[in-house]
């Protein structure tokens, strides 16, 4: 039953939604990773007055539903973010120029810089990083490329921009991809000199949860959850799982265990090259987080 301003617009049988969902799932599997249209599904969308599939990139809420809690009788209207595991693994944080972090590199000659930037192998990022970290004297974090992202991270924790920068070092220098593995290594080595164990894990889970429910790199964030209901995951087998924000600790642990650092296009996002400013050498490392 579709309503607009309490006026009945259309009624559609639940069985028809099941049939159309099964048909769309079969078409997605048959289509592979290429982009394609499904005419029958597009016609069904028009019938149910659905004019847009995805929310804007600045909005974490993909679907809004009213949830009835049988324990309390409370029926809140909640926004949910939807991620699909059908096809390529979805991203949690998309790579852009705004997700670059700037580092100062010392101890490299102009000849070394030119030689490193000239590396164009299939594994050029890994090969460049090996040269930089092995041949330089030091690699030190300077700042986030985007002041908006820096402010958003500071809202989580005053030192969180620095923490993310350290996590990128572990990813690019040591080729550690899984978020939980990066955090475990940081817990052992404690690069920020926190007074006790557990600081990195606690803070990084808050960061992943913020990215999942409200924060985007390019938009000033006020700390609120836009997707205040939680996450809906469509698995590769077509099952639909809901992670309700009521169980926030479980949801945060899921995000930490099921995400990994990824690497976008170096040319499109402008990172993994050495450059000079005011007689100092710098490089940018890019942040992108994807589900496993």
Secondary structure, 3 states (H helix, E strand, C coil): CEEECCEEEECCCHHHHHHHHHHHHHHHHHHCCCCCCCHHHHHHHHHCCCCCCCCCCCCCCCEEEECCCCCCCCCCEEEEEEEECCCCCCEEECCCHHHEEEEEEECCCHHHHHHHHCCCCCCHHHHHHHHHHHHCCEEEEEEECCHHHHHHHHHHCCCHHHHHHHHHHHHHHHCCCEHHHHHHHHHHHCCCCCCCCCHHHHHHHHHHHHHHHCCECCECCCCCCCCCCEEEEECCCCCEEEEEHHHHHHHHHHHHHCEEECCCCHHHHCCCCEEEECCEEEEEEECCEEEC
